[in-house]
Amino acid sequence: MDDETKDSNGAVLADGDSVQLIRDLKVKNSSLNLKRGSTMKNIRLTGNPEEIEVKDGKSTLVLKTCYLKKA
């Protein structure tokens, strides 16, 4: 089993990388919408290879890697 965290194109992600959104995303329980092409900097890997964490202002978001590409 492969435990590497990869983006939608298969590039390996590491802590501190920057990623771009490849589609608009609605944030659950919030009126916040993340637009396609937005760059998220300084990502953190989680225990799940299909998810990453990013800080957006004061909040921390967990994003699925299938909606991201390495910037």
C-alpha positions as CSV (number, residue, x, y, z in Angstrom):
1,M,0.0,0.0,0.0
2,D,1.3,3.4,-0.9
3,D,1.2,5.9,2.0
4,E,2.5,8.9,0.1
5,T,0.3,12.0,-0.2
6,K,-0.2,12.9,-3.9
7,D,-2.1,15.6,-5.7
8,S,-4.6,15.1,-8.5
9,N,-1.8,14.8,-11.0
10,G,0.2,12.3,-9.0
11,A,2.9,14.7,-7.7
12,V,4.1,13.8,-4.2
13,L,3.2,16.5,-1.6
14,A,5.3,17.3,1.5
15,D,4.9,19.6,4.5
16,G,5.3,23.2,3.6
17,D,4.4,22.9,-0.1
18,S,2.0,25.2,-1.9
19,V,-1.0,23.8,-3.7
20,Q,-3.7,25.3,-6.1
21,L,-7.4,24.4,-6.2
22,I,-8.6,22.8,-9.4
23,R,-12.3,23.5,-8.8
24,D,-14.5,25.7,-6.7
25,L,-15.2,24.2,-3.2
26,K,-17.9,25.0,-0.7
27,V,-16.9,24.8,3.0
28,K,-19.3,22.8,5.1
29,N,-21.0,24.7,7.9
30,S,-19.8,28.1,6.6
31,S,-20.7,30.6,3.9
32,L,-17.1,30.5,2.7
33,N,-16.4,29.4,-0.9
34,L,-12.9,28.6,-2.1
35,K,-12.4,29.6,-5.7
36,R,-10.6,27.6,-8.4
37,G,-7.0,28.7,-8.9
38,S,-6.6,29.8,-5.2
39,T,-3.2,29.0,-3.9
40,M,-2.9,27.5,-0.4
41,K,0.6,27.9,1.1
42,N,2.4,26.0,3.9
43,I,0.3,22.8,3.8
44,R,0.5,20.1,6.6
45,L,0.1,16.4,5.9
46,T,-2.3,14.4,8.0
47,G,-2.4,10.7,8.8
48,N,-4.7,10.2,5.8
49,P,-2.9,10.3,2.4
50,E,-6.1,11.6,0.8
51,E,-6.2,14.8,3.0
52,I,-4.1,17.8,3.9
53,E,-4.6,20.7,6.3
54,V,-4.2,24.4,5.5
55,K,-4.7,27.6,7.5
56,D,-7.1,30.1,5.9
57,G,-6.9,33.1,8.2
58,K,-7.6,31.9,11.7
59,S,-9.3,28.7,10.7
60,T,-7.8,25.4,9.7
61,L,-9.3,23.6,6.7
62,V,-9.0,19.9,5.7
63,L,-8.9,19.5,2.0
64,K,-9.1,16.4,-0.2
65,T,-6.0,16.0,-2.4
66,C,-8.2,15.0,-5.4
67,Y,-9.1,18.7,-5.7
68,L,-5.5,20.0,-5.6
69,K,-2.5,20.4,-7.7
70,K,1.0,21.2,-6.6
71,A,1.9,24.9,-7.3
